Amino acid sequence: MSTLKATNIKNVSSGTNNIVLGENGGVVISGLATVSNANVTGGSITGVSTVSSTAFSVNGNAYPSAGPLSNRNLIINGAMTVHQRGSNLTSGGYIADRWSFNAGSLDQWAGDVTWETDSPDGFSRSIKMNTTTAETSFEAGEELSFEHRIEAQNLQHLDWGTANAKSLTLSFWVKCNKTGTQSIHVRAHDASDGYSTSYSINSADTWEYKTIVIPGNTAGSITNDNGIGIWIRWIAARGDTAVTEDAWDTSNIGPYAVSGAMTFGTTIGDYLQLAGVQLEVGSVATPFEHRSYGDELAKCQRYYWNLLLEKGQTDLYLGNATQYNSSTIFMTLHPPVTMRTEPSADISNGTSHFATLANDTAANFDTWAIDGRSGAAAVTVSATVSGTTGHSLFVRSQNTSAKFAFSAEI
């Protein structure tokens, strides 16, 4: 092999030095119109209008060769830092914001689903399903999974349903007490087709980083609305397997597991833990996009807004209400962000969970009802409380078990 040794390389047309080799091995590239697939170590690139690369890496970290560097992650609360509900589930529901647990049609399985501090380096939270009562076997329709749903109008740039459909890269951290094959299922909701694929858990009880490339769906489009665009499930156990794997298929709307997936949930102590999830356009998994807690909370509040944030305290101010008549009060609230759609109430119903204060008098009451004149940007609730018509009221929580929240989940 021949070696070319040079201190600098001149541009033929201008005679200027465009590539200069430094004394310590650094390289300076300047004044060129295009640099394509160049590796620069210990140097710099200046005065170049175009850098073209299929694998763009900075300090050993891969970055997208096209598209934005911010707002790459299509997953909301991928770091699982926001959790406006409780920290423990024993049945299906949301454990961290935007992260739901599915336990479908099970005969025996029981377990704890928890919001954990155990997490891989760079993260502070994870979600975990843990088996306390084992399932003998999983039959058709029986399932254990984590799920994340993405709003359709946030996915229009994917161009799905066209020849230009963009691929997606899913990256995440996973931990399990067993080794073997696990399943991922992606469903394009409007197109009614799905994509089943797999990943391997190589070491038990160890955080492992996984990346999966999901090809663009050329056959089915995503409707531009506030409904479900796609949902992704990390399937720990499922009684059905996919007809087709690693391909979009209308027979694969499932959700289905892949063939040969590990046996999970049939032994007490089986657990699956998930953290640091990112979904982005392209075929390269870039470093996780850490957003501030405030930014992530605001994104989550489009789907769920909890005024008490699990504070578990009394005398917490909720808002101002008006005594509409001698037995009914109304209160209108404005969410911190416009919700996805008119929300439903997620409010506790317990003796003296709430109270009004007016005219130096407190009146306890049990619950609220959402009013039909509510919308995504203004929510009106009413309650049965005796008082003087026309009075202005101060409203507060009155019990540590009180819950006052609104849901616009997809």
C-alpha positions in Angstrom: 0.0 0.0 0.0 1.3 3.4 -0.9 1.3 6.4 1.4 0.9 10.0 0.3 2.6 12.4 2.6 1.8 16.1 2.3 1.6 19.2 4.5 -1.2 20.7 2.5 -3.3 20.1 -0.6 -4.1 23.0 -2.9 -7.3 23.7 -4.9 -6.4 23.5 -8.6 -8.6 26.4 -9.7 -7.7 28.9 -7.0 -4.3 27.7 -5.8 -5.3 28.1 -2.1 -4.6 25.4 0.5 -7.9 23.6 1.2 -6.6 20.7 3.2 -3.9 21.3 5.8 -2.3 18.7 8.0 -1.3 20.0 11.4 1.8 19.0 13.4 -0.2 16.8 15.8 -2.2 14.9 13.1 -5.2 17.3 13.1 -6.8 18.1 9.8 -8.3 21.4 8.7 -10.6 21.4 5.7 -11.7 24.8 4.4 -13.0 26.6 1.4 -14.5 23.6 -0.4 -18.1 23.6 -1.8 -18.8 20.0 -0.7 -17.1 17.5 1.7 -18.5 14.0 1.2 -18.0 11.1 3.7 -14.9 12.6 5.3 -13.6 11.6 8.7 -11.9 14.5 10.5 -10.1 13.7 13.8 -8.5 16.4 15.9 -9.2 19.0 13.2 -11.9 21.3 11.9 -14.1 22.0 8.9 -14.7 25.6 8.0 -16.0 27.6 5.0 -17.7 24.5 3.6 -21.2 24.9 2.2 -22.2 21.2 2.2 -21.1 18.2 4.3 -22.5 15.0 2.9 -22.4 11.8 4.9 -24.6 8.7 5.3 -23.3 8.2 8.9 -22.6 11.6 10.5 -20.7 11.2 13.8 -19.5 13.8 16.3 -17.2 12.7 19.2 -18.3 9.1 18.6 -22.0 9.9 18.7 -24.1 9.3 15.6 -26.4 12.2 14.5 -28.9 12.3 11.7 -27.5 13.3 8.3 -30.8 15.2 7.6 -33.6 16.7 9.6 -33.6 18.7 12.9 -31.4 18.0 15.9 -34.1 19.1 18.3 -37.6 17.6 18.6 -36.2 14.3 17.1 -37.9 12.1 19.6 -41.5 11.4 18.6 -42.0 9.7 22.0 -43.5 11.9 24.7 -42.0 11.2 28.2 -39.5 8.7 26.8 -37.3 9.3 29.9 -40.4 8.5 32.0 -39.8 11.4 34.4 -43.4 12.7 34.3 -45.9 10.7 36.3 -49.2 12.5 37.2 -50.8 9.3 38.4 -49.9 6.8 41.1 -46.7 4.8 41.3 -48.2 1.3 41.3 -50.7 -0.6 39.3 -52.1 -4.1 39.8 -54.2 -4.1 36.6 -54.2 -2.3 33.2 -53.7 1.5 33.1 -51.1 4.3 32.9 -48.0 4.0 35.1 -46.0 7.0 33.8 -47.5 9.6 31.6 -48.1 8.3 28.0 -47.1 4.8 29.1 -49.8 2.3 29.6 -49.7 -1.3 30.8 -51.9 -4.0 29.1 -53.0 -7.1 30.9 -55.5 -8.8 28.5 -57.8 -11.7 29.2 -55.5 -13.4 31.7 -56.6 -16.4 33.8 -54.1 -16.4 36.7 -51.4 -13.7 36.2 -51.1 -11.0 38.8 -48.3 -8.6 39.4 -47.1 -5.1 40.3 -46.4 -2.5 37.6 -44.3 0.2 39.1 -42.5 3.5 38.4 -38.9 2.8 39.4 -35.7 4.7 40.3 -33.6 1.8 39.0 -32.5 2.9 35.6 -29.5 2.9 33.1 -26.8 5.5 33.3 -28.1 8.9 32.2 -31.6 8.3 33.3 -33.5 8.6 36.6 -36.6 6.5 36.0 -38.0 3.4 34.4 -41.2 1.4 34.4 -41.4 -2.3 35.4 -43.9 -5.2 35.3 -43.3 -7.9 37.9 -45.0 -11.3 38.2 -46.4 -12.2 41.6 -48.8 -14.8 40.5 -47.8 -16.8 37.4 -49.9 -17.6 34.3 -49.9 -21.3 33.4 -49.7 -20.6 29.7 -50.7 -17.7 27.4 -53.5 -18.5 25.0 -54.9 -16.5 22.0 -55.7 -12.9 23.2 -53.9 -13.2 26.5 -51.2 -10.5 26.7 -48.7 -8.6 28.9 -47.3 -5.4 27.4 -46.2 -1.8 27.7 -47.7 0.6 25.1 -47.1 4.1 23.8 -49.5 5.9 21.4 -48.6 8.8 19.1 -51.1 11.4 17.9 -51.6 11.2 14.1 -51.1 14.9 13.3 -47.6 14.7 14.8 -46.6 12.1 12.2 -47.5 13.7 8.9 -43.9 14.3 8.0 -43.4 10.5 7.7 -45.2 10.5 4.3 -46.6 7.1 5.0 -48.9 5.7 2.3 -46.6 7.0 -0.4 -43.5 5.8 -2.2 -41.5 8.3 -0.1 -42.5 6.8 3.3 -39.8 7.4 5.8 -38.3 4.7 8.0 -38.2 5.1 11.8 -35.5 4.0 14.3 -36.7 2.9 17.8 -34.1 2.8 20.5 -34.5 1.9 24.2 -33.0 0.3 27.3 -34.5 -2.9 28.6 -33.8 -5.2 31.6 -35.3 -8.6 32.2 -34.7 -11.6 34.5 -34.7 -14.0 31.5 -32.7 -14.1 28.3 -34.1 -14.8 24.8 -36.2 -13.2 22.1 -38.8 -10.5 22.9 -41.4 -8.9 20.7 -42.2 -5.4 19.4 -45.4 -4.6 17.6 -46.2 -1.4 15.7 -49.7 -0.7 14.5 -50.6 1.9 11.9 -54.0 2.7 13.3 -55.8 4.2 10.3 -54.3 1.9 7.8 -55.2 -1.2 9.9 -51.9 -2.9 9.4 -49.1 -3.8 11.6 -45.4 -4.6 11.9 -44.0 -7.3 14.2 -40.3 -7.6 14.9 -38.0 -8.8 17.7 -35.0 -8.0 19.8 -32.8 -10.2 22.0 -32.1 -10.0 25.7 -28.6 -11.3 26.1 -27.9 -10.9 29.8 -30.3 -11.4 32.6 -30.8 -8.6 35.2 -28.7 -6.2 33.1 -29.7 -3.0 31.4 -29.2 -3.4 27.6 -29.5 -0.8 24.8 -31.5 -1.9 21.8 -32.1 -0.3 18.4 -34.7 -1.4 15.8 -35.3 0.1 12.3 -38.9 0.2 11.3 -39.4 0.6 7.5 -41.8 3.2 6.2 -45.3 2.0 5.5 -45.8 2.7 1.8 -49.3 1.1 1.8 -51.2 2.8 4.5 -51.4 6.6 5.2 -51.9 8.3 8.6 -54.9 10.6 8.8 -54.1 14.2 9.7 -56.2 14.4 12.9 -55.9 14.2 16.7 -56.6 10.5 16.8 -54.1 7.6 17.1 -51.4 7.6 14.4 -49.4 4.6 15.5 -49.0 2.7 18.7 -46.0 0.7 19.8 -46.2 -2.3 22.2 -43.3 -4.0 24.0 -44.9 -7.4 24.3 -43.6 -9.4 27.2 -46.1 -12.3 26.6 -48.8 -13.0 24.1 -50.7 -16.1 23.1 -50.8 -15.2 19.4 -47.9 -15.0 16.9 -47.6 -12.9 13.8 -48.5 -14.3 10.4 -45.7 -12.1 8.9 -42.6 -10.8 10.7 -40.5 -7.8 9.8 -43.0 -6.6 7.1 -46.1 -4.4 7.1 -49.1 -6.7 6.7 -52.9 -6.1 7.1 -53.1 -9.6 8.7 -50.7 -8.4 11.4 -52.8 -5.7 13.1 -52.5 -7.8 16.3 -50.9 -7.1 18.5 -48.9 -10.3 18.0 -45.7 -11.7 19.3 -43.0 -13.1 17.1 -42.4 -16.8 16.8 -39.9 -18.2 19.3 -40.4 -15.4 21.8 -39.3 -16.2 25.4 -41.8 -17.7 27.9 -42.6 -14.8 30.2 -45.0 -14.5 33.2 -45.2 -18.2 33.8 -42.8 -18.0 36.8 -43.1 -15.8 39.9 -40.5 -13.1 39.7 -40.5 -12.7 35.9 -40.0 -9.0 35.2 -39.5 -6.7 32.3 -38.2 -3.1 32.7 -38.1 -0.3 30.2 -36.3 3.1 30.1 -34.9 5.8 27.8 -37.2 5.2 24.7 -36.6 7.3 21.5 -38.4 7.1 18.1 -37.0 9.2 15.3 -37.0 9.5 11.5 -34.3 7.7 9.6 -32.2 4.6 10.1 -29.7 5.9 12.7 -30.2 5.9 16.4 -28.9 9.2 17.7 -28.1 10.1 21.4 -31.2 10.4 23.6 -32.9 13.8 23.4 -33.2 14.8 27.0 -35.9 17.5 27.3 -36.5 19.6 30.4 -39.1 18.4 32.9 -41.2 21.5 32.2 -41.2 20.8 28.5 -42.1 17.1 29.0 -44.8 17.9 31.5 -46.5 20.4 29.1 -46.5 17.7 26.3 -48.0 15.3 28.8 -50.7 17.7 29.9 -52.2 17.7 26.5 -53.4 14.2 27.3 -53.8 14.3 31.1 -53.9 17.2 33.6 -53.8 16.5 37.3 -54.2 19.6 39.4 -53.1 17.8 42.6 -50.2 16.0 41.0 -50.5 13.2 43.7 -49.6 15.7 46.4 -51.8 13.9 49.0 -52.5 17.0 51.0 -55.5 19.0 52.2 -56.2 22.7 51.7 -54.8 22.8 48.2 -56.4 25.6 46.1 -58.2 24.4 43.0 -59.9 27.5 41.7 -62.8 30.0 42.2 -66.4 29.0 41.7 -69.8 30.6 41.6 -72.9 29.6 43.5 -75.2 29.2 40.5 -78.3 28.5 42.6 -79.0 27.4 46.2 -77.7 23.8 45.5 -75.3 24.0 42.6 -71.9 25.6 42.0 -69.9 26.0 38.8 -66.2 26.4 38.2 -64.4 27.0 34.9 -60.7 26.0 34.6 -58.2 26.7 31.8 -55.7 23.9 31.3 -52.0 25.0 31.1 -52.0 23.7 27.5 -54.9 23.0 25.2 -55.9 19.4 25.6 -56.1 17.0 22.7 -59.9 17.1 22.9 -62.7 17.8 25.4 -61.5 15.8 28.4 -63.4 13.5 30.7 -63.2 13.9 34.4 -60.9 11.7 36.5 -62.1 12.9 39.9 -62.4 11.1 43.2 -65.8 10.5 44.8 -65.4 10.3 48.6 -66.9 11.8 51.7 -65.8 15.5 52.1 -63.0 15.2 49.5 -63.5 18.9 48.6 -64.7 22.1 50.2 -65.9 25.6 49.4 -65.1 28.7 51.5 -67.5 31.7 51.3 -68.8 34.2 53.8 -66.4 32.9 56.5 -68.0 29.4 56.1 -66.7 26.1 54.8 -69.0 23.6 53.1 -67.7 20.1 52.4 -68.8 18.0 49.4 -67.8 14.7 47.8 -67.2 15.1 44.1 -67.6 17.0 40.8 -69.2 16.4 37.5 -67.9 17.7 34.2 -70.3 20.1 32.4 -71.3 19.5 28.7 -70.2 23.0 27.8 -66.5 22.1 28.3 -63.9 22.1 25.6 -60.2 21.4 25.1 -59.2 24.9 26.2 -61.7 25.5 29.0 -63.2 22.9 31.3 -66.4 23.6 33.4 -67.3 21.4 36.3 -70.3 21.5 38.7 -71.0 20.2 42.2 -73.9 19.9 44.5 -73.2 22.4 47.4 -75.7 24.4 49.4 -75.2 28.1 49.5 -76.3 31.6 48.7 -77.0 32.2 45.0 -74.4 34.6 43.4 -71.7 34.1 46.0 -68.1 33.7 44.9 -66.4 30.7 46.4 -62.8 29.6 47.1 -62.5 25.8 46.3 -59.9 23.5 47.8 -59.1 19.8 48.3 -60.2 18.5 51.7 -58.8 15.0 51.9 -55.4 13.4 51.2 -57.1 10.8 49.0 -58.8 13.5 46.8 -58.1 13.3 43.0 -58.9 16.1 40.6 -57.8 15.5 37.1 -58.9 15.4 33.5 -58.1 12.9 30.7 -57.9 13.4 26.9 -55.9 10.3 26.2 -55.9 8.7 22.8 
